[in-house]
């Protein structure tokens, strides 16, 4: 899932920070608190619309749960990108070394070398993103289960 803007020409950190600073919990779409300054808000809106279309929430509580599911899917994509980016940078950094020592290296060996050579801070960052991704999946599964339980009870 793509979440980042393709262009950052209009990126002004202080303007974006001032726009969202101090914002408390909002009713409904809280994307100002979710989307970073380099992510594309229209992609989040599209994801949110897809989740609402899939679950078709009828009450405010169901709408809140659908919003939470969309937010968790968005965060999950962001956390996955952290791991992918860390490995890509490590693979690219070690490309020449691997090419010299093992010219016919397959992708699994290159990935192994990338993991082996990750800096301690990179490893900690990847581990933290994986933990956050796992929590986001857990929360989204719990929200889906709650939404389904609400619908199974007669009103």
C-alpha positions in Angstrom: 0.0 0.0 0.0 1.4 3.4 -1.0 1.3 6.0 1.7 3.9 8.6 0.8 3.5 11.7 -1.3 5.5 11.5 -4.5 6.5 15.1 -4.2 7.8 17.1 -1.3 8.4 20.4 -2.9 5.8 22.1 -0.7 7.2 20.5 2.5 7.6 23.1 5.2 8.0 21.3 8.6 7.1 24.2 10.8 3.9 24.9 9.0 2.8 21.3 9.2 3.7 21.1 12.8 1.8 24.2 13.7 -1.2 22.8 11.9 -1.5 19.7 14.1 0.2 20.7 17.3 -2.0 20.4 20.3 -4.8 18.7 18.5 -6.7 16.5 20.9 -8.8 13.5 20.1 -11.3 14.3 17.3 -14.6 12.8 16.5 -14.6 11.1 13.1 -11.7 11.5 10.8 -8.6 12.2 12.8 -6.1 12.0 9.9 -4.4 15.3 11.0 -3.1 13.4 14.0 -2.2 10.3 11.9 -0.6 11.4 8.7 3.0 12.6 8.7 4.2 15.6 6.8 5.4 13.5 3.9 2.5 11.1 3.6 -0.4 11.7 1.1 -3.7 12.6 2.9 -5.7 11.6 -0.2 -4.3 8.0 0.0 -5.4 7.8 3.7 -8.9 9.2 2.7 -9.1 6.6 0.0 -8.2 3.8 2.5 -10.7 5.1 5.1 -13.4 5.2 2.4 -12.6 1.6 1.4 -12.8 0.5 5.0 -16.1 2.3 5.5 -17.5 0.8 2.3 -16.4 -2.7 3.3 -17.9 -2.5 6.9 -20.8 -0.1 6.1 -20.9 1.3 9.7 -24.4 2.4 10.8 -23.9 3.8 14.2 -21.4 6.3 15.5 -19.6 3.6 17.5 -19.3 1.4 14.4 -18.0 4.5 12.5 -15.4 5.0 15.2 -14.3 1.3 15.0 -14.1 1.5 11.2 -11.9 4.7 11.5 -9.7 2.8 14.0 -9.3 -0.1 11.6 -8.3 2.3 8.8 -5.8 4.0 11.1 -4.3 0.7 12.2 -3.9 -0.4 8.5 -2.2 2.9 7.7 0.2 2.5 10.6 0.9 -1.1 9.7 1.9 0.0 6.2 4.2 2.7 7.7 5.9 0.2 10.1 6.4 -2.3 7.2 8.1 0.5 5.2 10.6 1.1 8.1 11.8 -2.5 7.9 11.8 -2.6 4.1 13.7 0.7 3.9 16.3 -0.4 6.5 17.0 -3.6 4.6 17.1 -1.9 1.2 19.6 0.6 2.5 21.7 -2.1 4.0 21.6 -4.2 0.8 22.6 -1.2 -1.3 25.4 -0.2 1.1 26.9 -3.7 1.0 26.3 -4.4 -2.7 29.8 -3.9 -3.9 31.3 -5.9 -1.0 29.0 -8.8 -1.7 29.6 -8.5 -5.4 33.4 -8.8 -4.9 33.3 -11.7 -2.4 30.5 -13.6 -4.0 29.7 -12.5 -7.6 26.9 -15.0 -8.0 25.2 -14.1 -4.7 21.5 -14.8 -4.7 18.9 -12.4 -3.0 18.7 -14.5 0.2 22.5 -14.2 0.7 22.3 -10.4 0.1 19.5 -10.1 2.6 21.5 -12.2 5.1 24.5 -9.9 4.7 22.2 -6.9 5.1 20.8 -8.2 8.4 24.2 -9.2 9.6 25.7 -5.8 8.9 22.8 -3.7 10.3 23.9 -1.1 12.9 22.6 -1.6 16.4 20.4 1.4 16.1 19.0 0.1 12.8 18.3 -3.3 14.4 16.5 -1.6 17.3 14.5 0.5 14.9 13.5 -2.5 12.8 12.6 -4.4 16.0 10.5 -1.5 17.3 8.7 -1.2 14.0 7.9 -4.9 14.0 6.6 -4.7 17.5 4.4 -1.7 16.5 3.2 -3.5 13.4 2.2 -6.6 15.5 0.3 -4.4 18.0 -1.4 -2.6 15.1 -2.5 -6.0 13.7 -3.7 -7.1 17.1 -5.7 -3.9 17.6 -7.3 -4.1 14.1 -8.3 -7.8 14.7 -9.8 -6.8 18.0 -11.7 -3.9 16.4 -13.0 -6.1 13.6 -14.1 -8.7 16.2 -15.9 -6.0 18.2 -17.6 -4.7 15.1 -18.7 -8.2 14.1 -20.0 -8.9 17.7 -22.0 -5.7 17.6 -23.7 -6.7 14.4 -24.4 -10.3 15.6 -26.5 -9.0 18.6 -30.1 -8.0 17.9 -30.8 -4.3 18.3 
